[in-house]
């Protein structure tokens, strides 16, 4: 079957951009500028949600493309779990040591709970929702392939599970960031499995709707009119617009340093938690704070990769 191909370097580039957006919004929300009109005009408060959406979209696409080409069994699942859990455990241990050794007056660490590791949270109390959702996506998807279901059946099941998850979170007043972007994972899987002809047939109407929904999403953010359906639809629209740029306009993005961040994006997410908590933001510009966070996190990612090689 002739399918949509997103070049690996474009995928890593987009994941790199997504992770920088997440780190940036985590950095700037320490400052009063976060609530300013210029921040809303640039959609900076939504960078976390938008970055996660791009990450989930590319993860769904990449995982399904990989699983359809490999022999998937329980050993494959265990090896993937180790790849995901090992850096989390390393990040947790470092965060706990920092919390024990560095005075709280110097850092932003107020609690240091070692039992949080059993909740897949950081010792500082950060719940690591993004890591938990990605972990659940990978476990469920790989398990469905292990029991030899067809890719179309797997996509239907994970789509239903994500919709049910959104409904449960919404009805129980769970914070919006938990579920505003996770639907992009099955969308990435759909794009991975669908034929070029089918994508091409749906592209124009999907593009028109995406432009409309993203404009509504943008205006809602600027004028502080945020509703759950608008946010979810806006993030779906964002990734459809990206797909249009890649597929129809043949825009392929490439930058080696962004590819590095994208390829190791989960490491950046995990290690940046304790890095950010360890660096006081007072007295420095938010851009300086952001750059310091990225540079120090990159150092830890580099050391982790060296240890694992």
VEXDOPA-252058 format. One line per field, with one value per residue: x, y, z of N, C-alpha, C in turn; chain. Coordinates in steps of 0.1 Angstrom, whole numbers, plus 5000, padded with zeros to 4 digits. Atoms other than C-alpha are relative to their C-alpha. Last residue first. Layout:
n_east = X	...
n_north = Y	...
n_up = Z	...
ca_east = X	...
ca_north = Y	...
ca_up = Z	...
c_east = X	...
c_north = Y	...
c_up = Z	...
cadena = A	...
END
This chain:
n_east = 4994	5008	5001	4987	4998	5009	4993	4987	5004	5004	4989	4993	5007	4997	4986	4997	5007	4993	4988	5003	5004	4988	4992	5005	5010	4995	4989	5000	5003	5009	4995	4988	5003	5008	4991	4992	5008	5003	4989	4997	5011	5001	4989	5005	5010	4998	4997	5011	5010	4994	5001	5014	5002	4994	4990	4988	4991	4993	4990	4987	4990	5004	5004	4991	4987	5002	5000	4987	4994	5004	4992	4985	4998	5002	4988	4989	5002	4998	4986	4992	5001	4994	5009	4994	5012	5002	5010	4998	4988	5004	5008	4992	4991	5009	5002	4988	4999	5011	4997	4989	5005	5009	4993	4994	5011	5006	4992	5006	5014	5002	4996	5010	5012	4998	4994	5008	5006	4990	4992	5008	5001	4987	5000	5006	4993	4991	5007	4997	4992	5003	5007	5000	4987	5001	4994	4985	4994	4995	5011	5009	4993	4999	5013	5003	4991	5006	5012	4997	4994	5011	5008	4993	5000	5013	5003	4992	5007	5012	4997	4997	5011	5002	5011	4995	4992	5009	5008	4992	4998	5012	5003	4990	5002	5012	4997	4992	5008	5010	4993	4996	5012	4995	5006	5004	5015	5004	5001	4987	4999	4994	5011	5010	4996	5007	5011	4994	5007	4991	5002	5007	5004	5014	5007	4992	5000	5012	5010	5001	4987	4994	5009	5000	4987	5000	5009	4993	4989	5006	5004	4988	4994	5008	4997	4986	4999	5008	4995	4987	5003	5005	4989	4992	5007	4999	4987	4998	5003	5003	5006	4993	4988	5005	5006	4990	4992	5007	5002	4987	4996	5010	4999	4988	5003	5009	4992	4990	5008	5004	4988	4997	5010	4999	4989	5004	5007	4990	5005	4991	4999	5012	4999	4991	5008	5001	5014	5008	5003	5013	4999	4994	5011	5006	4990	4997	5011	5001	4990	5004	5012	4995	4994	5011	5007	4991	5000	5013	5000	4991	5007	5011	4994	4997	4986	4995	4987	4993	5004	4992	5008
n_north = 5005	5011	5011	5006	5008	5012	5009	5005	5009	5012	5007	5006	5012	5009	5004	5009	5012	5007	5005	5010	5011	5006	5006	5013	4999	5001	4991	4986	4991	4989	4987	4997	4998	4988	4989	4996	4998	4986	4994	5006	4997	4985	4997	5005	4990	5002	5014	5008	4998	5006	5015	5003	4998	5010	4993	5007	4992	5009	4993	5006	4990	4993	5009	5011	4994	4993	5011	5004	4989	5002	5011	4996	4992	5009	5007	4992	4998	5013	5003	4991	5005	5013	5011	5014	5008	5008	4993	4986	4998	5004	4989	4988	5003	4999	4986	4994	5004	4994	4986	4997	5001	4989	4988	5000	4996	4986	4990	4993	4998	4989	4987	4997	4996	4986	4999	4997	5011	5010	4995	5000	5014	5003	4993	5008	5013	4999	5006	5014	5003	4991	5007	5014	5005	5002	4989	5001	4987	5000	5001	4988	4988	5003	4999	4986	4994	5004	4992	4986	4998	5001	4988	4989	5002	4998	4986	4993	5003	4993	4986	4992	4992	5002	5010	5013	5006	5003	5012	5012	5002	5005	5013	5010	5001	5008	5013	5006	5002	5010	5013	5002	5005	5006	5013	4998	4999	4986	4999	4995	4986	4994	4994	5010	5009	4996	5010	5011	5013	5010	5013	4998	5013	4999	5006	4997	4985	4995	4994	4986	4993	5003	4996	4985	4997	5002	4990	4987	5001	5000	4986	4992	5004	4994	4985	4998	4999	4989	4988	4997	4996	4986	4992	4998	4991	4987	4995	4995	5010	4995	5011	5009	5005	5007	5012	5009	5004	5009	5013	5008	5003	5009	5013	5006	5003	5012	5012	5004	5005	5013	5008	5001	5009	5013	5007	5012	5008	5007	5013	5010	4998	5006	5015	5004	5001	4988	4996	5011	4999	4992	4986	4995	4999	4986	4989	5003	4996	4986	4994	5005	4993	4986	5001	5002	4987	4991	5004	4996	4985	4996	5004	4990	4988	5001	5003	4989	5001	4987	4993	4988	4988
n_up = 5013	5006	4991	4998	5012	4999	4990	5006	5011	4993	4994	5011	5003	4989	5000	5011	4998	4990	5007	5010	4992	4994	5011	5003	5010	5014	5004	4996	5012	4996	5004	4993	4986	4998	5004	4989	4988	4998	4993	4986	4991	4997	4991	4987	4994	4986	4998	5003	4990	4987	5002	4997	4985	4992	4992	4996	4991	4991	4992	5000	5003	5012	5011	5003	5004	5013	5010	5002	5007	5014	5006	5001	5012	5012	5001	5005	5014	5006	4998	5009	5014	5003	4998	5002	5002	4988	4993	4999	4991	4987	4995	4998	4989	4988	4998	4994	4986	4993	5000	4991	4986	4998	5000	4987	4990	5003	4996	4988	5002	5010	4994	4990	5007	5005	5013	5012	5006	5003	5011	5012	5005	5006	5013	5011	5001	5011	5012	5001	5012	5012	5011	5000	5006	5015	5007	5001	4998	4987	4991	5001	4994	4986	4994	5000	4990	4987	4999	4998	4986	4990	5002	4992	4985	4995	5000	4989	4988	5000	4997	5012	5006	5014	5002	4995	5011	5010	4996	5003	5015	5006	4995	5005	5014	5002	4996	5010	5011	4997	5000	5014	5008	5012	5003	5014	5001	4997	4986	4995	4998	5012	5007	5002	5011	5012	5004	5008	4996	5006	4994	4987	4995	4999	5011	5013	5002	5007	4991	5002	4998	4987	4989	5000	4994	4985	4994	5000	4990	4987	4997	4998	4987	4989	4998	4995	4986	4995	5007	4994	4986	5001	5003	4988	4991	5006	4998	4986	4990	4987	4993	4991	5007	5012	4996	4995	5011	5009	4994	5000	5014	5005	4993	5006	5014	5001	4995	5011	5011	4997	5001	5014	5006	4994	5006	5006	4990	4991	4995	5006	5015	5005	4998	5011	5012	5007	5001	5004	5014	5001	5001	4987	4991	4999	4995	4986	4992	5000	4990	4987	4996	4997	4987	4990	4998	4993	4986	4993	4999	4989	4988	4998	4995	4986	4998	4994	4994	4998	4988	5001	5000
ca_east = 5261	5239	5263	5271	5234	5228	5258	5244	5209	5224	5243	5212	5193	5220	5218	5180	5175	5201	5184	5150	5163	5181	5149	5130	5153	5172	5167	5146	5144	5162	5177	5172	5135	5143	5171	5149	5121	5144	5157	5124	5113	5147	5150	5116	5128	5160	5154	5137	5165	5191	5169	5167	5205	5208	5183	5159	5124	5107	5081	5065	5036	5011	5025	5046	5027	4994	5006	5014	4979	4965	4987	4974	4938	4938	4952	4924	4897	4909	4912	4878	4861	4874	4864	4888	4875	4904	4903	4936	4932	4897	4909	4936	4913	4887	4915	4926	4891	4886	4920	4914	4880	4895	4924	4902	4880	4912	4930	4903	4910	4947	4947	4927	4950	4981	4968	4961	4982	5006	4980	4957	4985	4992	4955	4956	4983	4967	4938	4963	4963	4936	4936	4958	4964	4927	4930	4907	4871	4857	4834	4862	4887	4862	4852	4888	4897	4866	4878	4913	4901	4879	4908	4931	4905	4899	4936	4943	4915	4930	4965	4952	4953	4980	4979	5013	5000	4974	5000	5022	4994	4984	5020	5030	4999	5001	5038	5029	5001	5022	5052	5029	5012	5045	5028	5052	5053	5090	5098	5088	5058	5054	5031	5056	5083	5064	5075	5108	5089	5110	5089	5095	5120	5123	5160	5183	5160	5152	5188	5206	5216	5183	5163	5192	5195	5158	5159	5189	5171	5139	5158	5175	5142	5126	5156	5152	5114	5110	5138	5129	5093	5104	5125	5096	5072	5097	5101	5064	5062	5061	5078	5085	5074	5039	5053	5076	5050	5027	5052	5063	5028	5015	5047	5046	5010	5018	5048	5029	5000	5024	5040	5005	4995	5027	5027	4992	5002	5026	4998	5018	4989	4984	5020	5016	4985	5005	4998	5031	5049	5045	5073	5076	5052	5081	5102	5075	5063	5098	5104	5072	5079	5115	5100	5076	5104	5125	5095	5090	5127	5127	5097	5113	5145	5126	5109	5071	5059	5022	5013	5013	5000
ca_north = 5035	5039	5060	5082	5087	5098	5122	5138	5141	5157	5182	5190	5197	5222	5239	5239	5253	5280	5290	5293	5313	5336	5341	5346	5374	5369	5382	5353	5322	5299	5268	5235	5231	5236	5210	5186	5186	5191	5155	5139	5162	5163	5125	5122	5145	5125	5122	5155	5173	5158	5166	5202	5203	5188	5211	5198	5206	5191	5213	5193	5217	5189	5163	5182	5215	5196	5174	5205	5219	5185	5188	5223	5213	5185	5211	5235	5208	5198	5235	5244	5213	5222	5259	5288	5323	5344	5369	5359	5322	5321	5340	5314	5284	5300	5305	5269	5256	5275	5266	5230	5229	5241	5217	5187	5196	5198	5167	5141	5128	5132	5112	5084	5084	5084	5053	5053	5035	5062	5089	5069	5063	5100	5106	5079	5099	5133	5124	5130	5168	5183	5153	5159	5195	5202	5196	5168	5180	5145	5148	5161	5135	5106	5120	5125	5089	5075	5094	5080	5045	5047	5059	5032	5005	5018	5021	4986	4972	4990	4977	4941	4924	4899	4896	4913	4942	4950	4948	4972	4998	4994	4997	5026	5047	5040	5052	5083	5091	5086	5106	5136	5134	5137	5143	5170	5164	5173	5135	5133	5112	5077	5069	5044	5069	5093	5072	5093	5124	5156	5187	5224	5222	5256	5258	5280	5284	5247	5238	5215	5181	5163	5178	5174	5137	5133	5149	5128	5096	5106	5115	5081	5063	5082	5075	5037	5036	5044	5022	4995	4995	4993	4962	4946	4952	4937	4907	4902	4900	4922	4910	4943	4964	4972	4981	5008	5026	5024	5038	5066	5079	5077	5093	5121	5130	5127	5150	5175	5176	5179	5210	5225	5218	5233	5261	5272	5299	5311	5318	5346	5370	5355	5363	5398	5403	5395	5366	5348	5381	5379	5352	5316	5307	5317	5286	5259	5276	5274	5238	5227	5248	5234	5199	5206	5221	5190	5167	5186	5183	5146	5140	5161	5141	5108	5118	5117	5092	5089	5054	5034	5000
ca_up = 5248	5279	5299	5270	5263	5299	5298	5266	5281	5313	5292	5271	5303	5313	5279	5277	5312	5307	5275	5292	5322	5298	5279	5311	5322	5354	5389	5402	5381	5407	5390	5407	5399	5362	5362	5382	5356	5326	5330	5322	5293	5277	5279	5262	5234	5226	5189	5189	5207	5184	5153	5166	5167	5132	5115	5088	5079	5049	5032	5004	5001	4999	5023	5048	5049	5049	5077	5097	5091	5102	5133	5142	5135	5160	5185	5177	5180	5215	5226	5211	5226	5261	5261	5264	5258	5271	5242	5228	5235	5220	5190	5184	5189	5166	5140	5145	5140	5107	5093	5103	5087	5054	5056	5064	5034	5012	5027	5027	4991	4995	5027	5010	4980	5001	5019	5056	5082	5093	5091	5113	5138	5140	5146	5173	5192	5185	5208	5237	5232	5255	5279	5309	5301	5308	5346	5357	5364	5368	5338	5316	5327	5321	5287	5276	5287	5268	5237	5242	5247	5216	5195	5210	5200	5165	5158	5170	5147	5117	5125	5126	5160	5166	5204	5205	5184	5210	5237	5217	5215	5252	5265	5242	5249	5287	5287	5267	5291	5322	5308	5300	5334	5352	5386	5399	5437	5443	5444	5407	5398	5385	5414	5428	5424	5446	5476	5477	5487	5485	5492	5486	5457	5440	5447	5468	5499	5496	5506	5481	5493	5498	5470	5446	5456	5450	5416	5406	5417	5398	5366	5367	5374	5345	5322	5329	5326	5289	5275	5300	5289	5253	5261	5279	5250	5225	5247	5249	5211	5180	5148	5131	5101	5113	5147	5134	5113	5142	5166	5143	5135	5171	5184	5157	5167	5204	5201	5179	5205	5234	5218	5213	5249	5263	5238	5248	5272	5245	5220	5204	5210	5245	5254	5240	5262	5294	5317	5311	5314	5352	5352	5364	5335	5312	5319	5317	5285	5271	5281	5263	5232	5231	5232	5203	5182	5188	5180	5148	5138	5147	5124	5096	5100	5098	5066	5068	5043	5035	5023	4991	5000
c_east = 5011	5006	4994	5000	5014	5003	4992	5007	5012	4996	4996	5013	5007	4993	5003	5014	5003	4994	5009	5013	4997	4997	5013	5006	4995	4989	5006	5012	5001	4998	4990	5006	5013	4997	4992	5010	5009	4993	4998	5011	5003	4989	5000	5011	4995	4990	5001	5002	4988	4990	5005	4997	4986	4998	5006	5010	5012	5010	5006	5011	5014	5010	4997	4996	5010	5013	4998	5001	5015	5006	4995	5007	5014	5003	5000	5013	5012	5000	5003	5015	5008	4999	5007	4990	5004	4986	4995	4990	5002	5011	4995	4993	5009	5008	4991	4998	5012	5001	4989	5004	5011	4994	4991	5008	5006	4989	4994	5007	4994	4986	4998	5003	4989	4987	5002	5007	4992	4995	5010	5007	4991	5000	5013	4999	4993	5008	5009	4993	5002	5008	4997	4994	5001	5013	5001	5006	5016	5009	5005	4989	4991	5007	5001	4987	4996	5009	4994	4988	5003	5005	4989	4992	5007	4999	4986	4997	5007	4992	4987	5002	5005	4988	4995	4989	5005	5006	4990	4993	5009	5002	4987	4996	5009	4997	4987	5003	5008	4992	4990	5007	5004	4990	5004	4995	4995	4985	4996	4999	5014	5000	5005	4987	4990	5004	4993	4989	5005	4996	5009	4998	4994	4993	4985	4992	5008	5000	4988	4989	5000	5012	5006	4992	5001	5013	5000	4992	5008	5011	4994	4997	5013	5006	4991	5003	5014	5002	4993	5006	5013	4997	4996	5012	5009	4993	5002	5014	5002	4996	4998	4992	5007	5011	4995	4994	5011	5008	4993	4998	5012	5004	4991	5003	5012	4997	4991	5007	5009	4993	4997	5012	5003	4990	5002	5012	4996	4993	5009	4996	5009	5000	4988	5003	5009	4992	4997	4985	4991	4997	4986	5000	5005	4989	4993	5009	5001	4988	4998	5009	4996	4988	5005	5006	4990	4994	5010	5000	4987	5000	5008	4992	4990	5006	5005	5015	5004	5013	5007	4995	5009
c_north = 4990	4994	4988	4988	4994	4991	4987	4990	4994	4989	4987	4993	4992	4987	4990	4995	4990	4986	4992	4994	4988	4988	4994	4993	4986	5000	4998	5008	5014	5010	5011	5014	5004	5003	5013	5011	5004	5003	5015	5008	4995	5002	5014	5002	4995	5008	4996	4985	4991	5001	4993	4985	4998	5001	4990	5010	4992	5008	4990	5008	4995	5010	5008	4993	4990	5006	5005	4989	4996	5011	4997	4989	5003	5008	4989	4993	5008	5002	4987	4997	5009	4996	4987	4990	4986	4993	4992	5007	5015	5002	4997	5011	5012	4997	5002	5015	5006	4998	5007	5015	5003	5000	5012	5013	5000	5003	5014	5013	5009	5004	5011	5013	5004	5005	5014	5001	5002	4988	4990	5004	4998	4985	4997	5007	4991	4987	5001	4994	4985	4996	5009	4994	4985	4995	4997	5011	4999	5012	5000	5000	5012	5012	4999	5002	5015	5007	4997	5009	5014	5002	5000	5013	5012	4999	5003	5015	5007	4998	5008	5015	5007	5006	4999	4989	4986	4994	4995	4987	4987	4997	4994	4986	4989	4998	4991	4985	4993	4997	4989	4986	4996	4994	4993	4986	5001	5001	5014	5002	5003	5015	5006	5005	4990	4992	5004	4989	4989	4986	4990	4987	5003	4988	5003	4995	5003	5015	5005	5007	5015	5008	4998	5005	5015	5004	4999	5011	5013	5000	5001	5015	5008	4997	5006	5015	5003	5002	5012	5013	5005	5006	5015	5009	5003	5010	5014	5006	5006	4989	5004	4988	4989	4993	4991	4986	4990	4996	4990	4986	4991	4996	4990	4986	4992	4996	4988	4988	4995	4994	4985	4991	4998	4990	4986	4991	4986	4992	4992	4986	4990	5002	4993	4985	4996	4998	5012	5004	4990	5001	5007	5015	5003	5000	5013	5010	4997	5005	5015	5006	4996	5009	5014	5000	4999	5013	5009	4997	5005	5015	5004	4996	5011	5013	5000	4997	5013	4998	5014	5010	5012
c_up = 5003	4987	4994	5009	5000	4988	5001	5009	4994	4989	5007	5005	4989	4997	5011	5000	4989	5003	5010	4994	4991	5008	5004	4989	4996	4990	4986	4996	5004	4988	5004	4997	5007	5015	5003	4997	5012	5013	5002	5007	5014	5010	5004	5011	5014	5008	5014	5002	4998	5011	5013	4998	5004	5015	5010	5007	5004	5008	5010	5008	4999	4996	4987	4987	4995	4995	4986	4990	4997	4991	4986	4993	4998	4987	4989	4999	4994	4985	4993	5001	4991	4985	4996	5004	4997	5000	5013	5009	5002	5010	5014	5006	5004	5013	5012	5002	5007	5015	5009	5001	5010	5014	5003	5002	5014	5010	4999	5003	5012	4998	4991	5007	5009	4994	4996	4987	4987	4992	4996	4988	4988	4995	4993	4987	4990	4998	4987	4988	4997	4987	4988	4988	5000	4994	4985	4993	5001	5003	5015	5011	5001	5007	5016	5008	5001	5011	5014	5001	5003	5014	5010	4998	5007	5015	5005	5000	5012	5013	5001	5004	4987	4994	4986	4998	5004	4988	4989	5004	4998	4985	4994	5005	4994	4985	4998	5003	4988	4987	5002	4999	4986	4991	4987	4995	4986	4999	5005	5016	5005	4999	4987	4993	4996	4988	4987	4996	4991	5005	4993	5007	5014	5005	5002	4988	4987	4998	4991	5008	4999	5003	5014	5012	5001	5007	5015	5007	5001	5011	5014	5003	5002	5013	5011	5001	5005	5015	5006	4995	5007	5014	4998	4997	5012	5010	4995	5003	5014	5010	5015	5005	5008	4993	4989	5003	5004	4988	4991	5006	5000	4986	4994	5007	4994	4986	4999	5004	4988	4988	5003	4998	4985	4993	5006	4994	4995	5011	5009	5004	4993	4985	4994	5000	4988	4986	4991	4998	4994	4985	4998	5000	5014	5010	5002	5006	5015	5008	5001	5011	5014	5004	5005	5014	5011	5002	5008	5014	5007	5002	5012	5013	5002	5006	5014	5003	5006	5007	5001	5011	5000
cadena = A	A	A	A	A	A	A	A	A	A	A	A	A	A	A	A	A	A	A	A	A	A	A	A	A	A	A	A	A	A	A	A	A	A	A	A	A	A	A	A	A	A	A	A	A	A	A	A	A	A	A	A	A	A	A	A	A	A	A	A	A	A	A	A	A	A	A	A	A	A	A	A	A	A	A	A	A	A	A	A	A	A	A	A	A	A	A	A	A	A	A	A	A	A	A	A	A	A	A	A	A	A	A	A	A	A	A	A	A	A	A	A	A	A	A	A	A	A	A	A	A	A	A	A	A	A	A	A	A	A	A	A	A	A	A	A	A	A	A	A	A	A	A	A	A	A	A	A	A	A	A	A	A	A	A	A	A	A	A	A	A	A	A	A	A	A	A	A	A	A	A	A	A	A	A	A	A	A	A	A	A	A	A	A	A	A	A	A	A	A	A	A	A	A	A	A	A	A	A	A	A	A	A	A	A	A	A	A	A	A	A	A	A	A	A	A	A	A	A	A	A	A	A	A	A	A	A	A	A	A	A	A	A	A	A	A	A	A	A	A	A	A	A	A	A	A	A	A	A	A	A	A	A	A	A	A	A	A	A	A	A	A	A	A	A	A	A	A	A	A	A	A	A	A	A	A	A	A	A	A	A	A	A	A	A	A	A	A	A	A	A	A	A	A	A	A	A	A	A	A	A	A	A	A	A	A	A	A	A
END
